[in-house]
Amino acid sequence: MAASVEVSARPVGDGWSAEVWVHDPRGRSRHRVTVSQPELLRYGRGRSVEELVRVSFEFLLQREPPSSILANFGLSTIERYFPEFAESI
């Protein structure tokens, strides 16, 4: 069974805060991701915040287990660890 990703985002200041639940055969993990307006414009390509975060987690889960994903991070942090992120999503 592949991991499933649930995302719930809410506006905070000039951006969003997304709560993410990842369910996979080994258990469940919770993450909080902040998305700024510039990050949504850079990575979103017309997607909603929720869809952008979901796609970003699918990208991460192809490269590492849920337990390796940071509990709290800003969306652009992914690109620091995976330089191909912007082009891949």
N, CA, C and O atoms as CSV, one atom per row, in Angstrom:
chain,resi,resn,atom,element,x,y,z
A,1,MET,N,N,0.841,-1.188,0.000
A,1,MET,CA,C,0.000,0.000,0.000
A,1,MET,C,C,0.884,1.248,0.000
A,1,MET,O,O,1.797,1.365,0.816
A,2,ALA,N,N,0.615,2.158,-0.898
A,2,ALA,CA,C,1.369,3.407,-0.957
A,2,ALA,C,C,0.881,4.356,0.132
A,2,ALA,O,O,-0.217,4.201,0.668
A,3,ALA,N,N,1.696,5.312,0.438
A,3,ALA,CA,C,1.327,6.309,1.450
A,3,ALA,C,C,0.220,7.199,0.912
A,3,ALA,O,O,0.169,7.498,-0.281
A,4,SER,N,N,-0.660,7.617,1.803
A,4,SER,CA,C,-1.674,8.603,1.437
A,4,SER,C,C,-1.374,9.890,2.188
A,4,SER,O,O,-0.824,9.864,3.289
A,5,VAL,N,N,-1.734,11.004,1.592
A,5,VAL,CA,C,-1.418,12.319,2.136
A,5,VAL,C,C,-2.707,13.123,2.261
A,5,VAL,O,O,-3.448,13.279,1.290
A,6,GLU,N,N,-2.968,13.633,3.465
A,6,GLU,CA,C,-4.116,14.508,3.699
A,6,GLU,C,C,-3.587,15.892,4.056
A,6,GLU,O,O,-2.681,16.023,4.879
A,7,VAL,N,N,-4.147,16.914,3.440
A,7,VAL,CA,C,-3.673,18.282,3.649
A,7,VAL,C,C,-4.849,19.191,3.990
A,7,VAL,O,O,-5.899,19.148,3.349
A,8,SER,N,N,-4.648,20.006,5.005
A,8,SER,CA,C,-5.616,21.033,5.376
A,8,SER,C,C,-4.842,22.334,5.563
A,8,SER,O,O,-3.947,22.407,6.405
A,9,ALA,N,N,-5.178,23.358,4.786
A,9,ALA,CA,C,-4.443,24.630,4.856
A,9,ALA,C,C,-5.369,25.750,5.291
A,9,ALA,O,O,-6.568,25.744,5.012
A,10,ARG,N,N,-4.766,26.722,5.993
A,10,ARG,CA,C,-5.525,27.905,6.404
A,10,ARG,C,C,-4.633,29.127,6.237
A,10,ARG,O,O,-3.415,29.040,6.393
A,11,PRO,N,N,-5.247,30.274,5.916
A,11,PRO,CA,C,-4.462,31.501,5.769
A,11,PRO,C,C,-3.863,31.927,7.105
A,11,PRO,O,O,-4.511,31.843,8.148
A,12,VAL,N,N,-2.625,32.381,7.054
A,12,VAL,CA,C,-1.936,32.918,8.226
A,12,VAL,C,C,-1.076,34.074,7.727
A,12,VAL,O,O,-0.155,33.873,6.936
A,13,GLY,N,N,-1.377,35.276,8.189
A,13,GLY,CA,C,-0.619,36.449,7.730
A,13,GLY,C,C,-0.742,36.601,6.228
A,13,GLY,O,O,-1.847,36.635,5.687
A,14,ASP,N,N,0.410,36.694,5.547
A,14,ASP,CA,C,0.385,36.829,4.090
A,14,ASP,C,C,0.665,35.511,3.388
A,14,ASP,O,O,1.050,35.499,2.219
A,15,GLY,N,N,0.475,34.398,4.095
A,15,GLY,CA,C,0.694,33.076,3.520
A,15,GLY,C,C,-0.301,32.070,4.076
A,15,GLY,O,O,-1.435,32.416,4.408
A,16,TRP,N,N,0.137,30.829,4.172
A,16,TRP,CA,C,-0.722,29.747,4.644
A,16,TRP,C,C,0.066,28.813,5.547
A,16,TRP,O,O,1.290,28.709,5.460
A,17,SER,N,N,-0.669,28.142,6.407
A,17,SER,CA,C,-0.118,27.076,7.235
A,17,SER,C,C,-0.892,25.810,6.883
A,17,SER,O,O,-2.121,25.791,6.946
A,18,ALA,N,N,-0.179,24.768,6.518
A,18,ALA,CA,C,-0.821,23.522,6.124
A,18,ALA,C,C,-0.477,22.433,7.119
A,18,ALA,O,O,0.687,22.234,7.468
A,19,GLU,N,N,-1.500,21.734,7.567
A,19,GLU,CA,C,-1.299,20.556,8.404
A,19,GLU,C,C,-1.378,19.356,7.462
A,19,GLU,O,O,-2.307,19.230,6.664
A,20,VAL,N,N,-0.392,18.488,7.572
A,20,VAL,CA,C,-0.288,17.349,6.664
A,20,VAL,C,C,-0.219,16.065,7.477
A,20,VAL,O,O,0.576,15.949,8.411
A,21,TRP,N,N,-1.056,15.107,7.114
A,21,TRP,CA,C,-1.015,13.777,7.703
A,21,TRP,C,C,-0.584,12.804,6.616
A,21,TRP,O,O,-1.165,12.773,5.531
A,22,VAL,N,N,0.438,12.010,6.915
A,22,VAL,CA,C,0.890,10.978,5.993
A,22,VAL,C,C,0.560,9.631,6.629
A,22,VAL,O,O,0.971,9.346,7.754
A,23,HIS,N,N,-0.179,8.813,5.903
A,23,HIS,CA,C,-0.531,7.469,6.359
A,23,HIS,C,C,0.196,6.484,5.456
A,23,HIS,O,O,0.053,6.533,4.234
A,24,ASP,N,N,0.969,5.595,6.054
A,24,ASP,CA,C,1.601,4.553,5.255
A,24,ASP,C,C,1.591,3.259,6.074
A,24,ASP,O,O,1.185,3.273,7.236
A,25,PRO,N,N,2.026,2.153,5.494
A,25,PRO,CA,C,1.943,0.876,6.202
A,25,PRO,C,C,2.648,0.860,7.560
A,25,PRO,O,O,2.300,0.055,8.423
A,26,ARG,N,N,3.619,1.725,7.756
A,26,ARG,CA,C,4.361,1.748,9.022
A,26,ARG,C,C,3.730,2.649,10.072
A,26,ARG,O,O,4.194,2.684,11.211
A,27,GLY,N,N,2.692,3.371,9.714
A,27,GLY,CA,C,2.061,4.258,10.684
A,27,GLY,C,C,1.652,5.580,10.087
A,27,GLY,O,O,1.444,5.706,8.880
A,28,ARG,N,N,1.543,6.561,10.955
A,28,ARG,CA,C,1.039,7.871,10.572
A,28,ARG,C,C,1.986,8.938,11.097
A,28,ARG,O,O,2.532,8.809,12.193
A,29,SER,N,N,2.179,9.992,10.314
A,29,SER,CA,C,3.011,11.104,10.774
A,29,SER,C,C,2.296,12.412,10.472
A,29,SER,O,O,1.484,12.504,9.552
A,30,ARG,N,N,2.620,13.420,11.274
A,30,ARG,CA,C,1.995,14.742,11.131
A,30,ARG,C,C,3.081,15.773,10.859
A,30,ARG,O,O,4.160,15.723,11.450
A,31,HIS,N,N,2.792,16.690,9.975
A,31,HIS,CA,C,3.749,17.719,9.583
A,31,HIS,C,C,3.014,19.046,9.445
A,31,HIS,O,O,1.818,19.081,9.158
A,32,ARG,N,N,3.746,20.136,9.654
A,32,ARG,CA,C,3.196,21.472,9.430
A,32,ARG,C,C,4.116,22.183,8.438
A,32,ARG,O,O,5.328,22.270,8.635
A,33,VAL,N,N,3.504,22.686,7.373
A,33,VAL,CA,C,4.262,23.337,6.305
A,33,VAL,C,C,3.718,24.745,6.114
A,33,VAL,O,O,2.508,24.939,5.991
A,34,THR,N,N,4.606,25.718,6.090
A,34,THR,CA,C,4.187,27.080,5.777
A,34,THR,C,C,4.451,27.335,4.291
A,34,THR,O,O,5.453,26.895,3.729
A,35,VAL,N,N,3.528,28.050,3.689
A,35,VAL,CA,C,3.641,28.397,2.274
A,35,VAL,C,C,3.430,29.902,2.168
A,35,VAL,O,O,2.378,30.413,2.553
A,36,SER,N,N,4.418,30.605,1.651
A,36,SER,CA,C,4.295,32.051,1.458
A,36,SER,C,C,3.679,32.321,0.088
A,36,SER,O,O,3.627,31.441,-0.771
A,37,GLN,N,N,3.221,33.536,-0.097
A,37,GLN,CA,C,2.674,33.931,-1.405
A,37,GLN,C,C,3.723,33.749,-2.507
A,37,GLN,O,O,3.388,33.209,-3.562
A,38,PRO,N,N,4.995,34.180,-2.308
A,38,PRO,CA,C,6.000,33.954,-3.349
A,38,PRO,C,C,6.237,32.468,-3.633
A,38,PRO,O,O,6.488,32.096,-4.780
A,39,GLU,N,N,6.162,31.612,-2.601
A,39,GLU,CA,C,6.342,30.167,-2.831
A,39,GLU,C,C,5.177,29.610,-3.652
A,39,GLU,O,O,5.380,28.778,-4.537
A,40,LEU,N,N,3.966,30.066,-3.359
A,40,LEU,CA,C,2.811,29.612,-4.138
A,40,LEU,C,C,2.961,30.033,-5.601
A,40,LEU,O,O,2.655,29.255,-6.504
A,41,LEU,N,N,3.423,31.242,-5.832
A,41,LEU,CA,C,3.633,31.712,-7.202
A,41,LEU,C,C,4.754,30.944,-7.895
A,41,LEU,O,O,4.645,30.618,-9.077
A,42,ARG,N,N,5.825,30.656,-7.171
A,42,ARG,CA,C,6.973,29.967,-7.777
A,42,ARG,C,C,6.691,28.503,-8.087
A,42,ARG,O,O,7.000,28.027,-9.179
A,43,TYR,N,N,6.105,27.793,-7.133
A,43,TYR,CA,C,5.942,26.347,-7.267
A,43,TYR,C,C,4.536,25.914,-7.671
A,43,TYR,O,O,4.353,24.810,-8.184
A,44,GLY,N,N,3.545,26.771,-7.445
A,44,GLY,CA,C,2.152,26.361,-7.570
A,44,GLY,C,C,1.662,26.041,-8.969
A,44,GLY,O,O,0.912,25.084,-9.164
A,45,ARG,N,N,2.076,26.829,-9.934
A,45,ARG,CA,C,1.640,26.625,-11.317
A,45,ARG,C,C,0.123,26.473,-11.419
A,45,ARG,O,O,-0.377,25.579,-12.102
A,46,GLY,N,N,-0.599,27.356,-10.733
A,46,GLY,CA,C,-2.047,27.363,-10.797
A,46,GLY,C,C,-2.744,26.441,-9.805
A,46,GLY,O,O,-3.973,26.389,-9.770
A,47,ARG,N,N,-1.985,25.723,-9.009
A,47,ARG,CA,C,-2.576,24.812,-8.025
A,47,ARG,C,C,-3.019,25.576,-6.784
A,47,ARG,O,O,-2.525,26.667,-6.497
A,48,SER,N,N,-3.957,24.983,-6.057
A,48,SER,CA,C,-4.321,25.509,-4.743
A,48,SER,C,C,-3.176,25.205,-3.774
A,48,SER,O,O,-2.299,24.394,-4.071
A,49,VAL,N,N,-3.194,25.854,-2.632
A,49,VAL,CA,C,-2.173,25.591,-1.609
A,49,VAL,C,C,-2.207,24.113,-1.206
A,49,VAL,O,O,-1.162,23.472,-1.093
A,50,GLU,N,N,-3.414,23.580,-0.990
A,50,GLU,CA,C,-3.541,22.180,-0.577
A,50,GLU,C,C,-2.952,21.241,-1.620
A,50,GLU,O,O,-2.229,20.307,-1.276
A,51,GLU,N,N,-3.257,21.483,-2.890
A,51,GLU,CA,C,-2.738,20.618,-3.954
A,51,GLU,C,C,-1.221,20.754,-4.068
A,51,GLU,O,O,-0.529,19.754,-4.261
A,52,LEU,N,N,-0.698,21.963,-3.953
A,52,LEU,CA,C,0.745,22.164,-4.002
A,52,LEU,C,C,1.438,21.393,-2.878
A,52,LEU,O,O,2.445,20.727,-3.118
A,53,VAL,N,N,0.920,21.474,-1.682
A,53,VAL,CA,C,1.532,20.762,-0.551
A,53,VAL,C,C,1.413,19.253,-0.763
A,53,VAL,O,O,2.359,18.518,-0.481
A,54,ARG,N,N,0.275,18.785,-1.250
A,54,ARG,CA,C,0.096,17.348,-1.505
A,54,ARG,C,C,1.120,16.850,-2.529
A,54,ARG,O,O,1.775,15.832,-2.309
A,55,VAL,N,N,1.255,17.565,-3.639
A,55,VAL,CA,C,2.220,17.189,-4.677
A,55,VAL,C,C,3.646,17.234,-4.119
A,55,VAL,O,O,4.476,16.393,-4.463
A,56,SER,N,N,3.924,18.204,-3.270
A,56,SER,CA,C,5.254,18.323,-2.668
A,56,SER,C,C,5.556,17.115,-1.781
A,56,SER,O,O,6.678,16.609,-1.776
A,57,PHE,N,N,4.555,16.659,-1.036
A,57,PHE,CA,C,4.757,15.479,-0.194
A,57,PHE,C,C,4.897,14.216,-1.034
A,57,PHE,O,O,5.672,13.328,-0.679
A,58,GLU,N,N,4.171,14.120,-2.128
A,58,GLU,CA,C,4.349,12.975,-3.022
A,58,GLU,C,C,5.779,12.957,-3.552
A,58,GLU,O,O,6.392,11.894,-3.651
A,59,PHE,N,N,6.311,14.125,-3.893
A,59,PHE,CA,C,7.698,14.255,-4.326
A,59,PHE,C,C,8.639,13.749,-3.231
A,59,PHE,O,O,9.535,12.947,-3.495
A,60,LEU,N,N,8.429,14.223,-2.002
A,60,LEU,CA,C,9.290,13.813,-0.894
A,60,LEU,C,C,9.206,12.315,-0.628
A,60,LEU,O,O,10.228,11.668,-0.396
A,61,LEU,N,N,8.007,11.765,-0.661
A,61,LEU,CA,C,7.817,10.350,-0.346
A,61,LEU,C,C,8.428,9.424,-1.391
A,61,LEU,O,O,8.653,8.246,-1.114
A,62,GLN,N,N,8.697,9.938,-2.579
A,62,GLN,CA,C,9.411,9.153,-3.589
A,62,GLN,C,C,10.899,9.086,-3.271
A,62,GLN,O,O,11.621,8.275,-3.851
A,63,ARG,N,N,11.362,9.929,-2.360
A,63,ARG,CA,C,12.786,10.039,-2.062
A,63,ARG,C,C,13.166,9.647,-0.645
A,63,ARG,O,O,14.332,9.355,-0.378
A,64,GLU,N,N,12.204,9.636,0.265
A,64,GLU,CA,C,12.513,9.311,1.658
A,64,GLU,C,C,11.270,8.828,2.385
A,64,GLU,O,O,10.150,9.119,1.965
A,65,PRO,N,N,11.462,8.087,3.477
A,65,PRO,CA,C,10.310,7.611,4.253
A,65,PRO,C,C,9.686,8.763,5.037
A,65,PRO,O,O,10.352,9.764,5.300
A,66,PRO,N,N,8.415,8.629,5.411
A,66,PRO,CA,C,7.743,9.700,6.159
A,66,PRO,C,C,8.490,10.107,7.427
A,66,PRO,O,O,8.469,11.277,7.808
A,67,SER,N,N,9.144,9.160,8.076
A,67,SER,CA,C,9.859,9.472,9.313
A,67,SER,C,C,11.053,10.401,9.087
A,67,SER,O,O,11.546,11.011,10.036
A,68,SER,N,N,11.518,10.513,7.854
A,68,SER,CA,C,12.649,11.404,7.547
A,68,SER,C,C,12.224,12.815,7.173
A,68,SER,O,O,13.066,13.709,7.083
A,69,ILE,N,N,10.937,13.028,6.956
A,69,ILE,CA,C,10.438,14.349,6.577
A,69,ILE,C,C,10.322,15.214,7.837
A,69,ILE,O,O,9.784,14.779,8.855
A,70,LEU,N,N,10.828,16.421,7.752
A,70,LEU,CA,C,10.786,17.344,8.889
A,70,LEU,C,C,9.360,17.540,9.391
A,70,LEU,O,O,8.412,17.504,8.607
A,71,ALA,N,N,9.211,17.747,10.691
A,71,ALA,CA,C,7.882,17.952,11.280
A,71,ALA,C,C,7.332,19.336,10.954
A,71,ALA,O,O,6.124,19.492,10.779
A,72,ASN,N,N,8.201,20.345,10.870
A,72,ASN,CA,C,7.809,21.729,10.587
A,72,ASN,C,C,8.813,22.330,9.616
A,72,ASN,O,O,10.020,22.282,9.856
A,73,PHE,N,N,8.318,22.896,8.519
A,73,PHE,CA,C,9.230,23.528,7.573
A,73,PHE,C,C,8.478,24.435,6.617
A,73,PHE,O,O,7.266,24.309,6.439
A,74,GLY,N,N,9.208,25.343,6.011
A,74,GLY,CA,C,8.685,26.185,4.945
A,74,GLY,C,C,8.850,25.444,3.630
A,74,GLY,O,O,9.823,24.711,3.459
A,75,LEU,N,N,7.933,25.616,2.707
A,75,LEU,CA,C,7.933,24.843,1.470
A,75,LEU,C,C,9.251,24.916,0.705
A,75,LEU,O,O,9.714,23.903,0.180
A,76,SER,N,N,9.860,26.095,0.635
A,76,SER,CA,C,11.104,26.222,-0.139
A,76,SER,C,C,12.274,25.462,0.486
A,76,SER,O,O,13.309,25.288,-0.158
A,77,THR,N,N,12.122,25.010,1.727
A,77,THR,CA,C,13.161,24.191,2.363
A,77,THR,C,C,13.413,22.920,1.554
A,77,THR,O,O,14.536,22.418,1.522
A,78,ILE,N,N,12.383,22.405,0.908
A,78,ILE,CA,C,12.532,21.175,0.123
A,78,ILE,C,C,13.618,21.348,-0.929
A,78,ILE,O,O,14.416,20.440,-1.157
A,79,GLU,N,N,13.649,22.515,-1.570
A,79,GLU,CA,C,14.618,22.748,-2.642
A,79,GLU,C,C,16.059,22.774,-2.129
A,79,GLU,O,O,16.988,22.486,-2.882
A,80,ARG,N,N,16.249,23.117,-0.858
A,80,ARG,CA,C,17.602,23.079,-0.288
A,80,ARG,C,C,18.124,21.655,-0.211
A,80,ARG,O,O,19.314,21.416,-0.420
A,81,TYR,N,N,17.244,20.709,0.088
A,81,TYR,CA,C,17.627,19.301,0.178
A,81,TYR,C,C,17.586,18.600,-1.177
A,81,TYR,O,O,18.382,17.701,-1.445
A,82,PHE,N,N,16.657,19.018,-2.021
A,82,PHE,CA,C,16.457,18.410,-3.336
A,82,PHE,C,C,16.403,19.513,-4.387
A,82,PHE,O,O,15.324,20.036,-4.665
A,83,PRO,N,N,17.538,19.879,-4.979
A,83,PRO,CA,C,17.585,20.991,-5.932
A,83,PRO,C,C,16.657,20.804,-7.137
A,83,PRO,O,O,16.278,21.785,-7.776
A,84,GLU,N,N,16.291,19.571,-7.451
A,84,GLU,CA,C,15.419,19.306,-8.600
A,84,GLU,C,C,13.942,19.555,-8.292
A,84,GLU,O,O,13.102,19.419,-9.181
A,85,PHE,N,N,13.611,19.914,-7.056
A,85,PHE,CA,C,12.225,20.064,-6.636
A,85,PHE,C,C,11.420,20.987,-7.536
A,85,PHE,O,O,10.344,20.603,-7.994
A,86,ALA,N,N,11.905,22.181,-7.802
A,86,ALA,CA,C,11.136,23.168,-8.586
A,86,ALA,C,C,10.783,22.642,-9.963
A,86,ALA,O,O,9.674,22.866,-10.446
A,87,GLU,N,N,11.706,21.950,-10.596
A,87,GLU,CA,C,11.450,21.437,-11.946
A,87,GLU,C,C,10.608,20.172,-11.922
A,87,GLU,O,O,9.870,19.900,-12.870
A,88,SER,N,N,10.708,19.395,-10.847
A,88,SER,CA,C,10.037,18.091,-10.793
A,88,SER,C,C,8.544,18.183,-10.506
A,88,SER,O,O,7.782,17.302,-10.905
A,89,ILE,N,N,8.121,19.235,-9.821
A,89,ILE,CA,C,6.697,19.308,-9.518
A,89,ILE,C,C,6.019,20.202,-10.531
A,89,ILE,O,O,4.807,20.405,-10.463
